[in-house]
């Protein structure tokens, strides 16, 4: 019984995978932020090209 309790106690205090999990959470959050930023930037760039195209269209025709 003592051996089982010692094994459970050792398992509970083992934090070897904790760093990896924290690192993965940070990577996921950065990826989500980058995706949101890219969507916002893509919308802004698209509207800029539409405005430029409209101005060029008035000069060409």
PDB file of N, CA, C, O and CB in Angstrom:
ATOM      1  N   UNK A   1       0.825  -1.203   0.000  1.00  0.00           N
ATOM      2  CA  UNK A   1       0.000   0.000   0.000  1.00  0.00           C
ATOM      3  C   UNK A   1       0.866   1.262   0.000  1.00  0.00           C
ATOM      4  O   UNK A   1       0.571   2.237  -0.690  1.00  0.00           O
ATOM      5  CB  UNK A   1      -0.937   0.001   1.214  1.00  0.00           C
ATOM      6  N   UNK A   2       1.942   1.217   0.791  1.00  0.00           N
ATOM      7  CA  UNK A   2       2.830   2.380   0.842  1.00  0.00           C
ATOM      8  C   UNK A   2       3.480   2.630  -0.515  1.00  0.00           C
ATOM      9  O   UNK A   2       3.663   3.769  -0.945  1.00  0.00           O
ATOM     10  CB  UNK A   2       3.911   2.184   1.915  1.00  0.00           C
ATOM     11  N   UNK A   3       3.817   1.534  -1.165  1.00  0.00           N
ATOM     12  CA  UNK A   3       4.448   1.686  -2.476  1.00  0.00           C
ATOM     13  C   UNK A   3       3.475   2.327  -3.462  1.00  0.00           C
ATOM     14  O   UNK A   3       3.865   3.175  -4.265  1.00  0.00           O
ATOM     15  CB  UNK A   3       4.930   0.319  -3.009  1.00  0.00           C
ATOM     16  N   UNK A   4       2.222   1.924  -3.398  1.00  0.00           N
ATOM     17  CA  UNK A   4       1.213   2.497  -4.291  1.00  0.00           C
ATOM     18  C   UNK A   4       1.011   3.982  -3.990  1.00  0.00           C
ATOM     19  O   UNK A   4       0.899   4.789  -4.913  1.00  0.00           O
ATOM     20  CB  UNK A   4      -0.125   1.737  -4.156  1.00  0.00           C
ATOM     21  N   UNK A   5       0.963   4.347  -2.716  1.00  0.00           N
ATOM     22  CA  UNK A   5       0.828   5.752  -2.343  1.00  0.00           C
ATOM     23  C   UNK A   5       2.048   6.556  -2.782  1.00  0.00           C
ATOM     24  O   UNK A   5       1.919   7.692  -3.238  1.00  0.00           O
ATOM     25  CB  UNK A   5       0.625   5.886  -0.832  1.00  0.00           C
ATOM     26  N   UNK A   6       3.223   5.965  -2.643  1.00  0.00           N
ATOM     27  CA  UNK A   6       4.443   6.649  -3.074  1.00  0.00           C
ATOM     28  C   UNK A   6       4.435   6.844  -4.587  1.00  0.00           C
ATOM     29  O   UNK A   6       4.841   7.895  -5.084  1.00  0.00           O
ATOM     30  CB  UNK A   6       5.694   5.853  -2.644  1.00  0.00           C
ATOM     31  N   UNK A   7       3.977   5.842  -5.308  1.00  0.00           N
ATOM     32  CA  UNK A   7       3.893   5.938  -6.765  1.00  0.00           C
ATOM     33  C   UNK A   7       2.889   7.005  -7.192  1.00  0.00           C
ATOM     34  O   UNK A   7       3.161   7.781  -8.108  1.00  0.00           O
ATOM     35  CB  UNK A   7       3.507   4.584  -7.366  1.00  0.00           C
ATOM     36  N   UNK A   8       1.735   7.048  -6.538  1.00  0.00           N
ATOM     37  CA  UNK A   8       0.734   8.071  -6.844  1.00  0.00           C
ATOM     38  C   UNK A   8       1.244   9.460  -6.492  1.00  0.00           C
ATOM     39  O   UNK A   8       1.006  10.417  -7.229  1.00  0.00           O
ATOM     40  CB  UNK A   8      -0.568   7.788  -6.095  1.00  0.00           C
ATOM     41  N   UNK A   9       1.940   9.574  -5.378  1.00  0.00           N
ATOM     42  CA  UNK A   9       2.507  10.857  -4.970  1.00  0.00           C
ATOM     43  C   UNK A   9       3.565  11.318  -5.971  1.00  0.00           C
ATOM     44  O   UNK A   9       3.623  12.498  -6.316  1.00  0.00           O
ATOM     45  CB  UNK A   9       3.115  10.754  -3.559  1.00  0.00           C
ATOM     46  N   UNK A  10       4.393  10.395  -6.432  1.00  0.00           N
ATOM     47  CA  UNK A  10       5.420  10.727  -7.422  1.00  0.00           C
ATOM     48  C   UNK A  10       4.770  11.142  -8.747  1.00  0.00           C
ATOM     49  O   UNK A  10       5.214  12.093  -9.390  1.00  0.00           O
ATOM     50  CB  UNK A  10       6.371   9.525  -7.642  1.00  0.00           C
ATOM     51  N   UNK A  11       3.735  10.433  -9.142  1.00  0.00           N
ATOM     52  CA  UNK A  11       3.025  10.765 -10.378  1.00  0.00           C
ATOM     53  C   UNK A  11       2.382  12.145 -10.282  1.00  0.00           C
ATOM     54  O   UNK A  11       2.395  12.910 -11.246  1.00  0.00           O
ATOM     55  CB  UNK A  11       1.957   9.705 -10.685  1.00  0.00           C
ATOM     56  N   UNK A  12       1.826  12.456  -9.130  1.00  0.00           N
ATOM     57  CA  UNK A  12       1.168  13.753  -8.927  1.00  0.00           C
ATOM     58  C   UNK A  12       2.173  14.899  -8.970  1.00  0.00           C
ATOM     59  O   UNK A  12       1.854  15.981  -9.463  1.00  0.00           O
ATOM     60  CB  UNK A  12       0.419  13.766  -7.589  1.00  0.00           C
ATOM     61  N   UNK A  13       3.378  14.677  -8.461  1.00  0.00           N
ATOM     62  CA  UNK A  13       4.371  15.750  -8.414  1.00  0.00           C
ATOM     63  C   UNK A  13       5.213  15.829  -9.686  1.00  0.00           C
ATOM     64  O   UNK A  13       6.023  16.745  -9.828  1.00  0.00           O
ATOM     65  CB  UNK A  13       5.277  15.558  -7.218  1.00  0.00           C
ATOM     66  N   UNK A  14       5.036  14.890 -10.607  1.00  0.00           N
ATOM     67  CA  UNK A  14       5.798  14.904 -11.859  1.00  0.00           C
ATOM     68  C   UNK A  14       5.260  16.004 -12.764  1.00  0.00           C
ATOM     69  O   UNK A  14       4.081  16.003 -13.120  1.00  0.00           O
ATOM     70  CB  UNK A  14       5.726  13.523 -12.573  1.00  0.00           C
ATOM     71  N   UNK A  15       6.130  16.944 -13.135  1.00  0.00           N
ATOM     72  CA  UNK A  15       5.724  18.073 -13.974  1.00  0.00           C
ATOM     73  C   UNK A  15       6.536  18.125 -15.263  1.00  0.00           C
ATOM     74  O   UNK A  15       6.735  19.203 -15.824  1.00  0.00           O
ATOM     75  CB  UNK A  15       5.878  19.388 -13.206  1.00  0.00           C
ATOM     76  N   UNK A  16       7.003  16.985 -15.737  1.00  0.00           N
ATOM     77  CA  UNK A  16       7.878  16.974 -16.906  1.00  0.00           C
ATOM     78  C   UNK A  16       7.151  17.407 -18.175  1.00  0.00           C
ATOM     79  O   UNK A  16       7.778  17.994 -19.057  1.00  0.00           O
ATOM     80  CB  UNK A  16       8.466  15.591 -17.100  1.00  0.00           C
ATOM     81  N   UNK A  17       5.869  17.144 -18.299  1.00  0.00           N
ATOM     82  CA  UNK A  17       5.123  17.535 -19.489  1.00  0.00           C
ATOM     83  C   UNK A  17       4.485  18.906 -19.384  1.00  0.00           C
ATOM     84  O   UNK A  17       3.906  19.394 -20.354  1.00  0.00           O
ATOM     85  CB  UNK A  17       4.069  16.528 -19.771  1.00  0.00           C
ATOM     86  N   UNK A  18       4.581  19.531 -18.227  1.00  0.00           N
ATOM     87  CA  UNK A  18       3.928  20.817 -18.005  1.00  0.00           C
ATOM     88  C   UNK A  18       4.505  21.893 -18.914  1.00  0.00           C
ATOM     89  O   UNK A  18       3.749  22.693 -19.466  1.00  0.00           O
ATOM     90  CB  UNK A  18       4.064  21.237 -16.545  1.00  0.00           C
ATOM     91  N   UNK A  19       5.804  21.935 -19.081  1.00  0.00           N
ATOM     92  CA  UNK A  19       6.437  22.940 -19.933  1.00  0.00           C
ATOM     93  C   UNK A  19       5.983  22.817 -21.374  1.00  0.00           C
ATOM     94  O   UNK A  19       5.743  23.821 -22.045  1.00  0.00           O
ATOM     95  CB  UNK A  19       7.948  22.819 -19.860  1.00  0.00           C
ATOM     96  N   UNK A  20       5.864  21.586 -21.848  1.00  0.00           N
ATOM     97  CA  UNK A  20       5.421  21.351 -23.217  1.00  0.00           C
ATOM     98  C   UNK A  20       3.986  21.813 -23.414  1.00  0.00           C
ATOM     99  O   UNK A  20       3.671  22.431 -24.431  1.00  0.00           O
ATOM    100  CB  UNK A  20       5.548  19.874 -23.571  1.00  0.00           C
ATOM    101  N   UNK A  21       3.120  21.525 -22.465  1.00  0.00           N
ATOM    102  CA  UNK A  21       1.724  21.944 -22.563  1.00  0.00           C
ATOM    103  C   UNK A  21       1.621  23.463 -22.561  1.00  0.00           C
ATOM    104  O   UNK A  21       0.865  24.034 -23.347  1.00  0.00           O
ATOM    105  CB  UNK A  21       0.900  21.353 -21.408  1.00  0.00           C
ATOM    106  N   UNK A  22       2.368  24.117 -21.693  1.00  0.00           N
ATOM    107  CA  UNK A  22       2.344  25.585 -21.657  1.00  0.00           C
ATOM    108  C   UNK A  22       2.866  26.165 -22.966  1.00  0.00           C
ATOM    109  O   UNK A  22       2.312  27.137 -23.480  1.00  0.00           O
ATOM    110  CB  UNK A  22       3.180  26.113 -20.474  1.00  0.00           C
ATOM    111  N   UNK A  23       3.923  25.577 -23.505  1.00  0.00           N
ATOM    112  CA  UNK A  23       4.477  26.032 -24.776  1.00  0.00           C
ATOM    113  C   UNK A  23       3.443  25.881 -25.896  1.00  0.00           C
ATOM    114  O   UNK A  23       3.277  26.786 -26.714  1.00  0.00           O
ATOM    115  CB  UNK A  23       5.760  25.246 -25.119  1.00  0.00           C
ATOM    116  N   UNK A  24       2.758  24.751 -25.933  1.00  0.00           N
ATOM    117  CA  UNK A  24       1.743  24.525 -26.965  1.00  0.00           C
ATOM    118  C   UNK A  24       0.581  25.501 -26.832  1.00  0.00           C
ATOM    119  O   UNK A  24       0.052  25.967 -27.841  1.00  0.00           O
ATOM    120  CB  UNK A  24       1.226  23.092 -26.892  1.00  0.00           C
ATOM    121  N   UNK A  25       0.177  25.816 -25.609  1.00  0.00           N
ATOM    122  CA  UNK A  25      -0.894  26.793 -25.414  1.00  0.00           C
ATOM    123  C   UNK A  25      -0.483  28.168 -25.932  1.00  0.00           C
ATOM    124  O   UNK A  25      -1.289  28.866 -26.547  1.00  0.00           O
ATOM    125  CB  UNK A  25      -1.274  26.882 -23.930  1.00  0.00           C
ATOM    126  N   UNK A  26       0.752  28.555 -25.691  1.00  0.00           N
ATOM    127  CA  UNK A  26       1.242  29.844 -26.191  1.00  0.00           C
ATOM    128  C   UNK A  26       1.259  29.847 -27.712  1.00  0.00           C
ATOM    129  O   UNK A  26       0.861  30.830 -28.336  1.00  0.00           O
ATOM    130  CB  UNK A  26       2.654  30.145 -25.641  1.00  0.00           C
ATOM    131  N   UNK A  27       1.718  28.750 -28.314  1.00  0.00           N
ATOM    132  CA  UNK A  27       1.755  28.657 -29.779  1.00  0.00           C
ATOM    133  C   UNK A  27       0.350  28.756 -30.359  1.00  0.00           C
ATOM    134  O   UNK A  27       0.146  29.428 -31.370  1.00  0.00           O
ATOM    135  CB  UNK A  27       2.419  27.338 -30.223  1.00  0.00           C
ATOM    136  N   UNK A  28      -0.611  28.101 -29.740  1.00  0.00           N
ATOM    137  CA  UNK A  28      -1.998  28.156 -30.224  1.00  0.00           C
ATOM    138  C   UNK A  28      -2.549  29.573 -30.114  1.00  0.00           C
ATOM    139  O   UNK A  28      -3.203  30.051 -31.040  1.00  0.00           O
ATOM    140  CB  UNK A  28      -2.890  27.178 -29.431  1.00  0.00           C
ATOM    141  N   UNK A  29      -2.295  30.249 -29.001  1.00  0.00           N
ATOM    142  CA  UNK A  29      -2.784  31.621 -28.837  1.00  0.00           C
ATOM    143  C   UNK A  29      -2.152  32.569 -29.848  1.00  0.00           C
ATOM    144  O   UNK A  29      -2.832  33.441 -30.389  1.00  0.00           O
ATOM    145  CB  UNK A  29      -2.504  32.116 -27.422  1.00  0.00           C
ATOM    146  N   UNK A  30      -0.866  32.407 -30.108  1.00  0.00           N
ATOM    147  CA  UNK A  30      -0.194  33.246 -31.104  1.00  0.00           C
ATOM    148  C   UNK A  30      -0.761  32.970 -32.493  1.00  0.00           C
ATOM    149  O   UNK A  30      -0.961  33.900 -33.275  1.00  0.00           O
ATOM    150  CB  UNK A  30       1.333  32.999 -31.088  1.00  0.00           C
ATOM    151  N   UNK A  31      -1.020  31.712 -32.806  1.00  0.00           N
ATOM    152  CA  UNK A  31      -1.590  31.365 -34.111  1.00  0.00           C
ATOM    153  C   UNK A  31      -2.983  31.959 -34.275  1.00  0.00           C
ATOM    154  O   UNK A  31      -3.317  32.458 -35.350  1.00  0.00           O
ATOM    155  CB  UNK A  31      -1.645  29.843 -34.284  1.00  0.00           C
ATOM    156  N   UNK A  32      -3.795  31.913 -33.232  1.00  0.00           N
ATOM    157  CA  UNK A  32      -5.136  32.503 -33.308  1.00  0.00           C
ATOM    158  C   UNK A  32      -5.064  34.012 -33.481  1.00  0.00           C
ATOM    159  O   UNK A  32      -5.824  34.586 -34.261  1.00  0.00           O
ATOM    160  CB  UNK A  32      -5.944  32.159 -32.054  1.00  0.00           C
ATOM    161  N   UNK A  33      -4.163  34.652 -32.764  1.00  0.00           N
ATOM    162  CA  UNK A  33      -4.005  36.105 -32.897  1.00  0.00           C
ATOM    163  C   UNK A  33      -3.510  36.466 -34.289  1.00  0.00           C
ATOM    164  O   UNK A  33      -3.967  37.449 -34.872  1.00  0.00           O
ATOM    165  CB  UNK A  33      -3.031  36.644 -31.835  1.00  0.00           C
ATOM    166  N   UNK A  34      -2.588  35.688 -34.825  1.00  0.00           N
ATOM    167  CA  UNK A  34      -2.079  35.952 -36.174  1.00  0.00           C
ATOM    168  C   UNK A  34      -3.178  35.773 -37.212  1.00  0.00           C
ATOM    169  O   UNK A  34      -3.266  36.554 -38.159  1.00  0.00           O
ATOM    170  CB  UNK A  34      -0.896  35.027 -36.495  1.00  0.00           C
ATOM    171  N   UNK A  35      -4.009  34.764 -37.046  1.00  0.00           N
ATOM    172  CA  UNK A  35      -5.109  34.537 -37.980  1.00  0.00           C
ATOM    173  C   UNK A  35      -6.097  35.690 -37.937  1.00  0.00           C
ATOM    174  O   UNK A  35      -6.552  36.157 -38.981  1.00  0.00           O
ATOM    175  CB  UNK A  35      -5.821  33.219 -37.665  1.00  0.00           C
ATOM    176  N   UNK A  36      -6.428  36.147 -36.754  1.00  0.00           N
ATOM    177  CA  UNK A  36      -7.351  37.284 -36.632  1.00  0.00           C
ATOM    178  C   UNK A  36      -6.739  38.535 -37.246  1.00  0.00           C
ATOM    179  O   UNK A  36      -7.430  39.295 -37.924  1.00  0.00           O
ATOM    180  CB  UNK A  36      -7.710  37.539 -35.152  1.00  0.00           C
ATOM    181  N   UNK A  37      -5.462  38.750 -37.017  1.00  0.00           N
ATOM    182  CA  UNK A  37      -4.783  39.905 -37.592  1.00  0.00           C
ATOM    183  C   UNK A  37      -4.710  39.836 -39.101  1.00  0.00           C
ATOM    184  O   UNK A  37      -4.847  40.855 -39.778  1.00  0.00           O
ATOM    185  CB  UNK A  37      -3.398  40.027 -37.027  1.00  0.00           C
ATOM    186  N   UNK A  38      -4.494  38.642 -39.638  1.00  0.00           N
ATOM    187  CA  UNK A  38      -4.428  38.481 -41.092  1.00  0.00           C
ATOM    188  C   UNK A  38      -5.779  38.741 -41.733  1.00  0.00           C
ATOM    189  O   UNK A  38      -5.846  39.344 -42.804  1.00  0.00           O
ATOM    190  CB  UNK A  38      -3.942  37.079 -41.455  1.00  0.00           C
ATOM    191  N   UNK A  39      -6.847  38.301 -41.102  1.00  0.00           N
ATOM    192  CA  UNK A  39      -8.183  38.558 -41.644  1.00  0.00           C
ATOM    193  C   UNK A  39      -8.469  40.051 -41.676  1.00  0.00           C
ATOM    194  O   UNK A  39      -9.026  40.559 -42.650  1.00  0.00           O
ATOM    195  CB  UNK A  39      -9.253  37.831 -40.816  1.00  0.00           C
ATOM    196  N   UNK A  40      -8.095  40.744 -40.631  1.00  0.00           N
ATOM    197  CA  UNK A  40      -8.304  42.186 -40.575  1.00  0.00           C
ATOM    198  C   UNK A  40      -7.457  42.889 -41.630  1.00  0.00           C
ATOM    199  O   UNK A  40      -7.943  43.784 -42.321  1.00  0.00           O
ATOM    200  CB  UNK A  40      -7.972  42.727 -39.175  1.00  0.00           C
ATOM    201  N   UNK A  41      -6.202  42.489 -41.757  1.00  0.00           N
ATOM    202  CA  UNK A  41      -5.309  43.101 -42.746  1.00  0.00           C
ATOM    203  C   UNK A  41      -5.781  42.798 -44.161  1.00  0.00           C
ATOM    204  O   UNK A  41      -5.705  43.666 -45.030  1.00  0.00           O
ATOM    205  CB  UNK A  41      -3.868  42.604 -42.553  1.00  0.00           C
ATOM    206  N   UNK A  42      -6.261  41.595 -44.408  1.00  0.00           N
ATOM    207  CA  UNK A  42      -6.737  41.231 -45.744  1.00  0.00           C
ATOM    208  C   UNK A  42      -7.933  42.080 -46.138  1.00  0.00           C
ATOM    209  O   UNK A  42      -8.035  42.506 -47.288  1.00  0.00           O
ATOM    210  CB  UNK A  42      -7.105  39.744 -45.800  1.00  0.00           C
ATOM    211  N   UNK A  43      -8.828  42.329 -45.213  1.00  0.00           N
ATOM    212  CA  UNK A  43      -9.987  43.174 -45.490  1.00  0.00           C
ATOM    213  C   UNK A  43      -9.551  44.595 -45.822  1.00  0.00           C
ATOM    214  O   UNK A  43     -10.074  45.204 -46.756  1.00  0.00           O
ATOM    215  CB  UNK A  43     -10.947  43.179 -44.293  1.00  0.00           C
ATOM    216  N   UNK A  44      -8.601  45.123 -45.065  1.00  0.00           N
ATOM    217  CA  UNK A  44      -8.098  46.479 -45.302  1.00  0.00           C
ATOM    218  C   UNK A  44      -7.396  46.567 -46.655  1.00  0.00           C
ATOM    219  O   UNK A  44      -7.613  47.521 -47.402  1.00  0.00           O
ATOM    220  CB  UNK A  44      -7.135  46.901 -44.176  1.00  0.00           C
ATOM    221  N   UNK A  45      -6.566  45.592 -46.976  1.00  0.00           N
ATOM    222  CA  UNK A  45      -5.846  45.586 -48.253  1.00  0.00           C
ATOM    223  C   UNK A  45      -6.822  45.458 -49.414  1.00  0.00           C
ATOM    224  O   UNK A  45      -6.661  46.127 -50.435  1.00  0.00           O
ATOM    225  CB  UNK A  45      -4.817  44.439 -48.293  1.00  0.00           C
ATOM    226  N   UNK A  46      -7.827  44.609 -49.272  1.00  0.00           N
ATOM    227  CA  UNK A  46      -8.827  44.441 -50.323  1.00  0.00           C
ATOM    228  C   UNK A  46      -9.557  45.750 -50.586  1.00  0.00           C
ATOM    229  O   UNK A  46      -9.740  46.132 -51.742  1.00  0.00           O
ATOM    230  CB  UNK A  46      -9.827  43.344 -49.943  1.00  0.00           C
ATOM    231  N   UNK A  47      -9.976  46.439 -49.535  1.00  0.00           N
ATOM    232  CA  UNK A  47     -10.690  47.702 -49.737  1.00  0.00           C
ATOM    233  C   UNK A  47      -9.769  48.757 -50.343  1.00  0.00           C
ATOM    234  O   UNK A  47     -10.230  49.598 -51.115  1.00  0.00           O
ATOM    235  CB  UNK A  47     -11.271  48.209 -48.407  1.00  0.00           C
ATOM    236  N   UNK A  48      -8.485  48.732 -50.011  1.00  0.00           N
ATOM    237  CA  UNK A  48      -7.532  49.673 -50.613  1.00  0.00           C
ATOM    238  C   UNK A  48      -7.407  49.422 -52.109  1.00  0.00           C
ATOM    239  O   UNK A  48      -7.388  50.372 -52.892  1.00  0.00           O
ATOM    240  CB  UNK A  48      -6.151  49.557 -49.939  1.00  0.00           C
ATOM    241  N   UNK A  49      -7.320  48.161 -52.520  1.00  0.00           N
ATOM    242  CA  UNK A  49      -7.236  47.849 -53.944  1.00  0.00           C
ATOM    243  C   UNK A  49      -8.522  48.206 -54.677  1.00  0.00           C
ATOM    244  O   UNK A  49      -8.474  48.640 -55.828  1.00  0.00           O
ATOM    245  CB  UNK A  49      -6.924  46.374 -54.141  1.00  0.00           C
ATOM    246  N   UNK A  50      -9.658  48.034 -54.035  1.00  0.00           N
ATOM    247  CA  UNK A  50     -10.930  48.418 -54.656  1.00  0.00           C
ATOM    248  C   UNK A  50     -10.956  49.924 -54.889  1.00  0.00           C
ATOM    249  O   UNK A  50     -11.363  50.379 -55.958  1.00  0.00           O
ATOM    250  CB  UNK A  50     -12.132  47.985 -53.773  1.00  0.00           C
ATOM    251  N   UNK A  51     -10.525  50.702 -53.896  1.00  0.00           N
ATOM    252  CA  UNK A  51     -10.477  52.161 -54.060  1.00  0.00           C
ATOM    253  C   UNK A  51      -9.504  52.571 -55.164  1.00  0.00           C
ATOM    254  O   UNK A  51      -9.812  53.449 -55.969  1.00  0.00           O
ATOM    255  CB  UNK A  51     -10.076  52.830 -52.740  1.00  0.00           C
ATOM    256  N   UNK A  52      -8.349  51.947 -55.203  1.00  0.00           N
ATOM    257  CA  UNK A  52      -7.362  52.256 -56.239  1.00  0.00           C
ATOM    258  C   UNK A  52      -7.911  51.888 -57.612  1.00  0.00           C
ATOM    259  O   UNK A  52      -7.756  52.645 -58.569  1.00  0.00           O
ATOM    260  CB  UNK A  52      -6.035  51.510 -55.971  1.00  0.00           C
ATOM    261  N   UNK A  53      -8.547  50.734 -57.708  1.00  0.00           N
ATOM    262  CA  UNK A  53      -9.136  50.316 -58.983  1.00  0.00           C
ATOM    263  C   UNK A  53     -10.225  51.260 -59.445  1.00  0.00           C
ATOM    264  O   UNK A  53     -10.333  51.554 -60.635  1.00  0.00           O
ATOM    265  CB  UNK A  53      -9.697  48.917 -58.869  1.00  0.00           C
ATOM    266  N   UNK A  54     -11.028  51.733 -58.519  1.00  0.00           N
ATOM    267  CA  UNK A  54     -12.100  52.667 -58.883  1.00  0.00           C
ATOM    268  C   UNK A  54     -11.513  53.984 -59.385  1.00  0.00           C
ATOM    269  O   UNK A  54     -12.009  54.548 -60.360  1.00  0.00           O
ATOM    270  CB  UNK A  54     -13.032  52.923 -57.677  1.00  0.00           C
ATOM    271  N   UNK A  55     -10.472  54.475 -58.737  1.00  0.00           N
ATOM    272  CA  UNK A  55      -9.843  55.723 -59.189  1.00  0.00           C
ATOM    273  C   UNK A  55      -9.168  55.538 -60.544  1.00  0.00           C
ATOM    274  O   UNK A  55      -9.259  56.411 -61.407  1.00  0.00           O
ATOM    275  CB  UNK A  55      -8.816  56.212 -58.153  1.00  0.00           C
ATOM    276  N   UNK A  56      -8.497  54.416 -60.732  1.00  0.00           N
ATOM    277  CA  UNK A  56      -7.865  54.157 -62.025  1.00  0.00           C
ATOM    278  C   UNK A  56      -8.914  54.005 -63.123  1.00  0.00           C
ATOM    279  O   UNK A  56      -8.698  54.430 -64.258  1.00  0.00           O
ATOM    280  CB  UNK A  56      -6.991  52.897 -61.951  1.00  0.00           C
ATOM    281  N   UNK A  57     -10.040  53.402 -62.783  1.00  0.00           N
ATOM    282  CA  UNK A  57     -11.121  53.236 -63.761  1.00  0.00           C
ATOM    283  C   UNK A  57     -11.660  54.569 -64.238  1.00  0.00           C
ATOM    284  O   UNK A  57     -12.023  54.705 -65.407  1.00  0.00           O
ATOM    285  CB  UNK A  57     -12.250  52.413 -63.166  1.00  0.00           C
ATOM    286  N   UNK A  58     -11.720  55.551 -63.362  1.00  0.00           N
ATOM    287  CA  UNK A  58     -12.221  56.863 -63.787  1.00  0.00           C
ATOM    288  C   UNK A  58     -11.224  57.558 -64.700  1.00  0.00           C
ATOM    289  O   UNK A  58     -11.628  58.322 -65.577  1.00  0.00           O
ATOM    290  CB  UNK A  58     -12.519  57.747 -62.568  1.00  0.00           C
ATOM    291  N   UNK A  59      -9.942  57.315 -64.520  1.00  0.00           N
ATOM    292  CA  UNK A  59      -8.936  57.949 -65.375  1.00  0.00           C
ATOM    293  C   UNK A  59      -8.820  57.252 -66.730  1.00  0.00           C
ATOM    294  O   UNK A  59      -8.519  57.904 -67.730  1.00  0.00           O
ATOM    295  CB  UNK A  59      -7.580  57.950 -64.676  1.00  0.00           C
ATOM    296  N   UNK A  60      -9.049  55.964 -66.779  1.00  0.00           N
ATOM    297  CA  UNK A  60      -8.902  55.207 -68.023  1.00  0.00           C
ATOM    298  C   UNK A  60     -10.094  55.427 -68.938  1.00  0.00           C
ATOM    299  O   UNK A  60      -9.908  55.551 -70.149  1.00  0.00           O
ATOM    300  CB  UNK A  60      -8.737  53.716 -67.728  1.00  0.00           C
ATOM    301  N   UNK A  61     -11.302  55.482 -68.413  1.00  0.00           N
ATOM    302  CA  UNK A  61     -12.476  55.607 -69.275  1.00  0.00           C
ATOM    303  C   UNK A  61     -12.777  56.999 -69.619  1.00  0.00           C
ATOM    304  O   UNK A  61     -13.740  57.262 -70.340  1.00  0.00           O
ATOM    305  CB  UNK A  61     -13.654  55.009 -68.647  1.00  0.00           C
TER     306      UNK A  61
END
